[in-house]
């Protein structure tokens, strides 16, 4: 989901350069020449959220590399693939070669939150995300910290920045 959303926001030249995915966290490395702006991260998160809330079923199929390429699969990074490959299709949203962990329906991801974005090498960026219960826990903890900060500053939460500026 992230890669397709990133391509929509940042351009078709974005390609996956590696990943690590488990049920709590995702790390995606991808080609892009600069840091992603906060508003771009927000747009990517919004697109991912739309796919999650649309409850798109995933179709995971093993097939020949030739057959997958003929169907338009996106080889997500410069790996050497064998003759048999694992494909994952998420409705009309995404069709990729993949060997990672996946859910049978995007809705099972629950909340998805990008927690960091940085450069890992020339022309390669890394995004780390949390999902499901891990995302809900992170958001709850951030909300509590914001509440605590507002209480210490003796202002409503929406006035924190202004109060800090005045200090």
N, C-alpha and C positions, 0 to 999 in steps of 0.2 A: 504494500500500500504506500509506504513512504516514497519509494523510488518513483512510482507513477505520479504521485502528488508533487514531488520535487521537480520532475520533468515539466509538469504543467506550469509550475510557478517560475522555475529558473531556466527552462529551455530544454530542448530535446538532446543537447549535448551532455546532459547529466547521465552518467552510467555508473553502476555499482562497481566498487573496487574491492569489496570484501564485506563480511558481516559476521555477527555472532548473535544468535537469537535463542532465547529460552522463554519460559512462560511468564517471566517477570520483567525482563529487560531486552532491549534490542540495541545493537550497535551496528550502524551502517556506514561504511566508508564509500565515498562516491567522488567522481571527478567533478570539479568545479574550481574556477580560478580565484575565487575571493570568498571572504567571510559572508555568511548569509545574514541579511539585515533582519532586525526583529520583526518588521512587518511581513517579510517573506516567510519567516518561521511561523508566524500566526496564520498566514494563508495556507501553508502546508498542513499545519495542524487541523485547520478547518476542513480541508479536503479529506484528510484521513478520517476525521470525525464523521463526515458525511457518509463515507464508505462503511464505517463501523455501524452507524445507526441505520443504514439501509439494509443491514443484515444480509449481506451478499454471501451466498454459498460459495465455498471453494471447491474446486474440482482438481484433485491431485492424481495425475496419471503418469505411469512410466511408459515411455515409448522410444522409438529410435530417434537419434539426433536429427537425422535427415527429415523424418516425418514432422518433428517439432519445428524445425526451421521452415519447412514448407507451409506450416500453419501460421507462421509469423511470430513465433516465440522470441522473446528478448533474452539473449544470453547476457546475463547481468554483469559478469566480470570476466577478465581475460584468463579464465581457467581453461585447461585442456579437458574437454569432455570425452567420455567414452562413447561407444556406439549407443548404449541405452542411457537415457536421461530421465530425470524426474521433472515433470512440469506442474506448475500450479496456475490455475486460472481462477480469477475472482470476477465472475460475471463478465461484463464488457470492460471492466476497469483495468485489469492487469492480466498479462499472460507471460510468465517467465520460467526460465530454467531454475531449479532450486533443489538444494539438498537439505534445507533446514527444517525446523519444527514449525508446524502450521495448525491452524484451527479449522474445523469443518465449516465454520460460518464466521464472518467478520464480527458479528455482534458479540461473540464470545471474548473478544479483546477488551470490551468495556472501554473505560477511559484510556486515552493514549496521550502522553505528555512528553514533549521534547525537553530534556533536562540540560543538554549541553550541545554545543556546536563548536568545533575548532579544526584547525589545520593539522594534518598528520604528516604530510610531505608536500612537495611542490605540486600544486594542482589537484590535491586530494584533501577532501574535508571529511570530518567524522561527526555524525550525529548520534547521541545516545538518547534513548527513550525508555520510559517505563509504561506498563500497561496494566489493565485490570486492577486487582487489589493493590498492587504496588503504586500505581498512579493515584488511586483514591487515598492511600496512606500519605503519599507525598503532598497532595493538595490539602489534606486535612492538617498536616504538620505546618505547611506554609500559612494556612489560614490562622492557626493558633499563634504563630510567630507574629503575624500582622496584628492580630488582636492584642497581644502582649505589648508590642511596640506602641500601638495607639494608646493603651492604658498608661504606659510609662511617660508618654509625651502629653498625656491628658488632653487628647484630641480625638475626634471621630476618625475612623480608618481612612476615609477619603481626604482628610486634611494632613496626613502624615508628611507628605512631600513638602507641602507649604511650611509646616512647622519646622522641619529639618532645614529648609532654606533660611528661615528666620533665625535659627540658632547659629 
